[in-house]
Amino acid sequence: MALKLYAGYPGNKNVNKALIVAEYSGVKISVVEKFEMGVTNKTPEFLKMNPIGKIITKLCDSCSRHQFWRHRRVLSLKAMPLLDMVKLHMHLRIFFFFFSFGNSSNSQFVDVVAKLKAGNPLFGSSAIEHGQIEQWIDFSSLEINANLMSYFKARMGRTPYFPAVEEATMAALKRGFDALNTHLASNTYLVGHSVTLADIVMTCNLYMGFVRILPKSFTSEFPYVERYFWTIVNQPNIKKIFGDVKQTDSAPSIEFAKKPGQQKEKAKPEEASKEAKKEESVIGVEEEAPKPKAKNPLDLLPPSKMILDDWKRLYSNTKSNFREVAIKGFWDMYDPEGYSLWFCDYKYNDENTVSFVTLNKVGGFLQRMDLARKYAFGKMLIIGGQPPFKVKGLWLFRGQEIPQFIVDECYDMELYEWAKVDITDEAQKERASQMIEDFEPFDGEPLLDAKCFK
């Protein structure tokens, strides 16, 4: 079976996904040459195939868009048994696929290509693995690709450049990489023991990051992600599409970024005179000066000898002898006057009967704690070999109490019982150390997972 693909530009990551899946599935795809998005897709010939001018894939040159629509009219007007209708609909889907390659539709496209091979191992070996593959594809799109594209577009001047937005984007990207790194510490592939659709989608999204955005200085914090990426891109079916891959030496420059309020090109004389008149009409009208942003009360506290970023960096970079290096370093840095430690226990553990729902619940809590990233560090443990799972945590906060703005803004806080850690009690201090290092067994039970907020 051969498919023809009208693609936007060479190297399009979504096209690469389709081509790689085709290599694994034994499907032939030919990419139409000299296709220019915004030009070719507006020609009468293309619009005859796809009236809305979006990217199109079809089985063979003998099929036409007109035929597809004619069949669709028959479906809507001619009464027929439901089973026959389903059969005809599926028949037509095999012959024609119309996709626009948005964030959701590109995964649908590669999904369709993969399904052209019956029993394709790219979908995993069981229904559970199939569900896990779908989860990782969503994660790749929302946590990795979305943040990479936001960063890249601003740096290249395609969207306005705001330093604060870029900082938040990179923080979100690091959270995504950290979660991925944790999973890959004990897994070669995202799901199972061979390449799946999840690995193909993830690697194509990471490819842009490694090749155009993220230098070694960034990715070295995530060694298991690095190992994973270089393992996957050197698989024969993937290397056939990517060729030799070289990581970028530096992040894109911001010199071409579009700054907010940046002046437009010089106006024509007529436009300039109109603008001058507009300015004259508002002479004498004073704009109210913007009010200074209120400082966070935590910024007004006396300086602390503990530098939170130094601790987070030590935690992230310690790969061996964790107890001797990171835990000892934490207690050496810890300032009981400037910071406080808190245990938290989820109030409704009896509801934690499904593992992935429990993990998502904790993940959502950490996302909503993003507003506290400058002032907090946290570890959340999901405990138990079987349901119901227990959720417990340890949090480091600036100040002697849980910051009020966190309590007000993050509704998850009230779902936990909070108790301040007494570091003069050696038992409590040891418990805190075990939570930081993901000690197992914890409270006599195995860990289902451990998540870090940093």
N, C-alpha and C positions, 0 to 999 in steps of 0.2 A: 504494500500500500504506500503511495507517495502523496505527500502533501506539499502544497505551494504556499509560501509564507510571504506576505507583504509586510516588511518591517520598517521601522522608522529610521534607523541609522545603524551602521556597522558597530558591533560590540555591545549593542543593547542587551542589558543583563537579562531581560525577560525573554528575548530571543535565544540567548545562550542557554537559558533553562530548558527551553523547548528542544534545542538541538542536542543537549546532553541527554535529556530523557529519551529522545529518539535513538541515540547511540545505544543506550542500555536496552531499549525495547525493540530494536530491529525495525524501526519505522524510518522511511526515507522522507526527508524534508528538504525542499529546495527553496532558498531565499531569493526572491526576485531582485535582480541587480538594478542599480540606478533608480532605486525608489527613494524619493525625497518627500518626507512628511511635510505637509503644508503646500505641496505643489502637485505631486503625483496623485495624492488622494483627493484632489479637487478637480481632476480631469473628468470629462464626460464618460470616458471608458471605465474609470474606477467607480464613479458614482452609479454607473449602471449595475455594477456588481454589489455595491454597498452604498445605498442612498444617503447614509449619514456620514460617509467619508472616513470611517474608522478602519483600523487594520483588519485584514481579512485573511483567512486560511481556507483553502478548498481542496477537494480531493484530486480533481483532474481538470484539464482545460475543457473537456467536453461538457462539464457542468456549468450552469450559469445562475446568477443571482435571481434572474427573472423566473427560472424554473422553481427555485426554492419558494419564492413568494406565491407562485401559482399553486403549489402544493399546499401552502399554508391556508390559502383561501378555500381550497377544497375541504380542508380539515374543519374550518369554522362554519361552512355552509352545508356540507353534506352530512346528514345523520348517519352514524355508524356505531356499531357496538364499541363499548369502552376499550375492550382488549385490542380490537383492530386499530383503534385510534392511537393507543399507546405504541403498538408495533410500528405504525407508519411514522409516528413522531420520532421514535428511536432510529428508524431507518434514515430519516432525513438528517438527524443529528450526526450520524456517521459520515454523511456526505458533505455536510456544510457546518463550519464553525465560524462564528463571527464574534470577535472579541476586541475590546479597546485597550487592553493591557493597562488597566488601572491597578491599584494595589490589590484588589480582590480578584479581578478577572484574569490576571496573568497566572495565578496559581490554578484557576479553573482550566486554563488552556493546557498547561503542562499535565494536569490531571487527566484531561481528555486524551492527550497523546499517549500517556502511560497506559490508559485503559484499552488502547488498541491492541495491546498484547495481553492475552488471557492469562490470568494468574500471575501477573507481573510481580516479582519479588520486591519491586520498588515500593509497594504498598505494605510491606511487612508480612510476617508469617501468621498473623492472627488478627482478629477484630480489635483486640486491645492495642496491639502494635500500630494498627491503622489509625486508631484514635490518637495515640501518642505522636504519630507522624503529623497529623493535622494540627495538633497543639504546637509542635515545633515550627511548622510553617507559619502559623499565626504569630508566634513569638519572633520569628525572623523578620516578618513584615513590620510588626508594630514596635519592637524594641531595638532592632538593629537597623533595618533599611530606612525606616522613617527618620531616625535621628541622623544617620549618615547623609541622607538627602537634604535634610534641613540645614545641616552644617555646610554641605558642599554648595548648595544653591546660594546661600548668603555670601560665602567666600568668593563665588564666581560672579556676584553682582546680579543674579537672577531674581533675588528677593532682597529687601532692605536689610542692611547689616546692623544688628544691635549687639554690643558686647555682652549685655546681661542675658539676652536670649541664647547667644552662643554658649555662654557658661552653663546655662540650664540644660541645653541640648547635650553638651559633652558630659555633664553629670549623669543625665539619663542614659547616654550611650555607655558610660562606664558601668552603670548598674546592670545594663543588659549583658555586657561583656563579662562582668563578674559572675552573674548567674550562669552564663554559658560555660565559663571557666570552671566553676564548681562542678557542673555536671560532667564535663569532659575529663576531670581529674581521675575519674574511675571508668570512663567509657571512651572507646575509640571512635564509635559512631553515635549519632544522636539517639537512634533507636535500633536495638538488636545488634547483630554482629556483622553487618555488611551495609553497603551504601543503599540508602533509601531516598525517596522523594524529598524527605526533610533535609538530608545532607546536600542534595543538589540545589535546592532553593536557598539554604543557608549559605553555602559556599559561593553561589553567584552573587548574593547580597554582600558577603564579606569581601569578595573579589574587588569590588569598587573601592571599598575601604582600604584594603591593603595596597592597591595599585595607585590610587589617586589621593588618598586623604590621610591615612594613618601611618606615620613612620615607626621605625623600630622602637623609638623612645616611648611611644604610646603602647604598642602591643606587647612589649616585653613584660608589662605588669600582668599579662594574662598568658602564661607559658603554655597552658593546655589548649587554649584557643589557637595559638601559633602552631603547635604541633598538629592539631586537627586540620587547620587550613592547608598547611603544606602537604599533609598526608592525602587529603582529598583532591587537591588540584593536580597531584601527580598520578592519580588513577588514570589508566590508559584512555578510557572513554571520555574523561574530562580534559585530559591534557590534549586530546585531539582537537578540542574546541578552543581551549585557552592558549595552547602552546606553552612556551617557557614564561613563567610568571616572575616578575621582579617587583619587590616592595619599594614603595616610594621613599625617598630620602628625607622628605620634608612635607609638612602640611601645605595646602594651597595658600598663596599669599592673599592678604586682604586688600592689596593696593587697588584691585579693580572692584572691590565690594561697593555696593550702592549704599551710601550713608543716608540716614534719615535727614530730610531737609536739604539734600544735595541739590545744587542749582542745576536747572535744565539747560539745554543748549541755548545759545544767544537768541533772543526773540527777534523776530522780523521787525522792521521799523514800525509798521502799523500796529503790531501786537504790543510793541514797547510803549507806544503813545497811549494805547488803551490802559496798559498797566499803570502808566504814570498818572492818568486821570483817576484811576481807582485809588491810587495811593493818596492823591490830593484830597479825595472825598473823605478819607478817614484821618486826615491830619488833625491832631488835637485830641484824638480819642486814645486814651491810655489803656493798654491792656493790663489787667490785673496780674501782678507778679505771682508766679507759681509758689505755693506754700512749701516750705522745706519739709521733706519727708521725716516723719517722726522716727526717732531712733528706737530700736528694740531695747527694752529694759535690760536685757542681758549684756548689751554692749556698754552699758553704764556701770557694770560691776567692776570692782578693783581688778587689775591685771592678774592673771593666773600664771604660775610657773609652768603649768601643763599646756603644751601647744598641741591642740587636738589633731591638727593635720600631721604632725610628726608621729603621733601614735597610729593614725590611720595608715600612714605610709609604712611604718614598721610592721603593722599587722598584714598588710597586703604583700610585702616583699619577703616575709619570712616563710621559706619553703621547707625547712627542716629544723630539727631541735626546737620546735615551737615553744615548748615549756621553758627551756633554758634561755631562749632569745626573746620571744615576743611577750610571754607572760611576765618574765622577770622585768623586761623593759617597761611593761605597763605599770607595774607597781612602783618602779623607780620614778616614772613620770607622774603618777597620779597625785593630784593636789586635792586633798579632802576639804580644803577651804574654798577652792574655786569651782569644784565639781562635786556631784553626788552620784552614787550608784543605786539602782533600783531593780528589784526583782519584780517580774509580772507573771501572773498566772491567769490563763483564760478561764472565765467563769462558767462556760458552757461546754466543757470538754465532752460531755455525754453526746453532744450533737455531731462530734467529729468522727463520723462512721465511714466516710469515703475519703480515701487518701488524697486524690487530686483536688477535691473540693476544699479540704483542710489546707493544702499547700497554697491554693489560690487565695484563700481567706487571709493567710499570713502575708502572701505577696502583696495583696491589696492594701493591707495595713502599712507595710513598708513604703509603698508608693505614696500613700496619703501623708506619711511622715516627712516627705521631701522638704516641706517648709522648715524643718528643724535641722537640716543637714549641717548647717554651720555651727550648731550648738550641741550635737548629739552623736553618739555611737551606740549601736545596738546589736545584740545577737538574739535570734529567735530559734528555739529548738522545737521540732515536731517529734514527739517521743512515742515509741511503741512499735512492737512488731505486728500487731493486729489492732483493729478498731475496738473501742473508740480511742483515738489518738489524743495525747495530751500536748498542749501548747504552752510553753514556758519561755520567758525571756529575761535578758539582763540588759539594762540601759544605763548609759552614762550621759548625764545632763549637765549643762553649765548652770552653776548656782546650787543652792541647797534644797530647792524644791523642784518639782516637775514644772517646767515653764507654763504659765497660765495660757499663753497664746496657743500652745500645742493642745492643751485640754479643750480650749474653745473651738479650735479649728478641726481637730481630728477626732471624729466621733468614735473611732475604735477604742480610744483610751478608756471609756467607761465599760468596755466589755472585759476588762482585765482587773484583777485585784493587784494593787501596787504596794510594795513594802520596801522601805529604805534599807540598804545594806549596811550592816554594822561591821566596818572593816577591823574593829578591835576583836571581833569574834572570829577566831581562826577557821571555824567550820563554815561560816558564811563567806569568808574570804576565799577559801578553797573551792566552795561551790561556784563563786563568781569566776574563778580561774578556769574551772572545768567547762563552764558555759562558753567562755571566750575561745577555748581551744577545741570545742566540739568533742569533749571527752565522752568515750563510750565504753561500757554501758553507763547511762546517766540515770540516776535513781533506780539502778538495777534493770533498766530496759534499754533496748537498742534505739538508735536514732533513725527515724524515717528520713529526716532531712534537717539541715541547719541553714539558716539564712542570716546574712549580715547586712546591717545598715551602716554605711560609712561614707 
